[in-house]
């Protein structure tokens, strides 16, 4: 809402221009998410108690763990509803909901939360810890992941370089000469026709200076926003990549501002192939390899099952981590903090160019999405710290895991996810190792899996396990961000 107010009334009230900055709106979404959680949290908890929606703690094969957790029986669960409601309300206020990436991210959050809600509801109706069957839950997760993967393949998001940087110019003198062509005579002249008369005169003088380079790039990048660059006759015979063909087919002048800038960037590359370094095209099904500059693996249609794997793996890993008061919520806050920073970086052409990461103009609103989840996560943690007043249940853990996976996919940093969510990976691996070892050798590696229960049974207090695991999560998140500079 505030985004549209800023756009509609900036001319009359210049102070409202700040609402068009997504960094400002991200801060607003964070604070709003936190405050909404604090305000409606007691109401949601009271409502869940009235519905007798309490956690069921039953004796299982580990008597010691039951003794440690039996006092939690009856604590309201399904608190993930609080996270989802507060996040959606915050985004309605601060986000540009016309942005495709935020639409996808919110859809994943809600749909994964729905799968978890059904699971929680069945558990509570049966008064037993068995909810949806493993097959049914997995089917729901796979369906959500498949829908996301198919959308990204069939309706590609705008990826790749947009504005031109100095290091991308291969031959400055040749570039100057080509820009001097008469208006309408060459494709490149479509860009230079928008130059000021003073700049055109300076180009004719032919003196290459740092100041001239800056001025030329500024004018070129201003022209990137134009709706009048492409002229079919001028580009006849030029090499047109598939991505540019698709953008032109999508309507050219009718494209969104970000897609139009990307289209004009590709037009510039095809107009001056010997002077400008080409950007990576058709990134929708490509996966970036961390630590390498411009190294991608094109999965083609295999990208869909790859997305499914990420969605299923991440949501289940967060679900497994949700076993102690505040553990999953606090660890998720840390992970969302890292991906919010990453979304901000990839949405900026200057930062992404400097760090050699994929530029995703539409990811600007993912910054707002991540910030909203960061705020609501902190707000939920207010009630979820030991001793917890409410548990998130599968409603929250699957929603948070799905949203985390979606942010990794939509920021094109899929392979960075295991580092950002390193704690979740350790928790999931502990279960895999435990089950595998027991089936193959008849012996357990840990006293109990997931890993946090192992340390509980070693004598660590619940708060000590939770805080130390938060520290581990923070270290993984910082490590992941540091890898951005390793290229």
Secondary structure, 3 states (H helix, E strand, C coil): CHHHHHHHHCCCCHHHHHHHCHHHHHHHHHHHHHHHHHHHHHHHHHHHHHCCCECCCCCCCCHHHHHHHHHHCCCECCCHHHHHHHHHHHHHHHCCCCCHHHHHHHHHHHHHHHHHHHHHHHHHHHCCCCCCCHHHHHHHHHHHHHHHHHHHHHCCCCCCCCCCCHHHECCHHHHHHHHCCCCCCCCCHHHHCCCCHHHHHHHHHCCCCHHHHHHHHHHHHHHCCCCCCCCCCCCCCCCCCHHHHHHHHCCHHHCCHHHHHHHHHHHHHHHCCCCECCCCCCHHHEEECCCCCCCEEECCCHHHHHHHHHHHHHHHHHHHHCCCCCHHHHHHHHHHHHHHHHHHHHHCHHHHHHHCCCCCHHHHHHHHHHHHHHHHHHHHHHHHCCCCCECCHHHHHHHHHHHHHHHHHHCCCHHHHHHHCHHHHHHHHHHHHHHHHHHHHCCCCCCCCCHHHHHHHCCCCHHHHHHHHHHHHHHHHHHHHHHHHCC
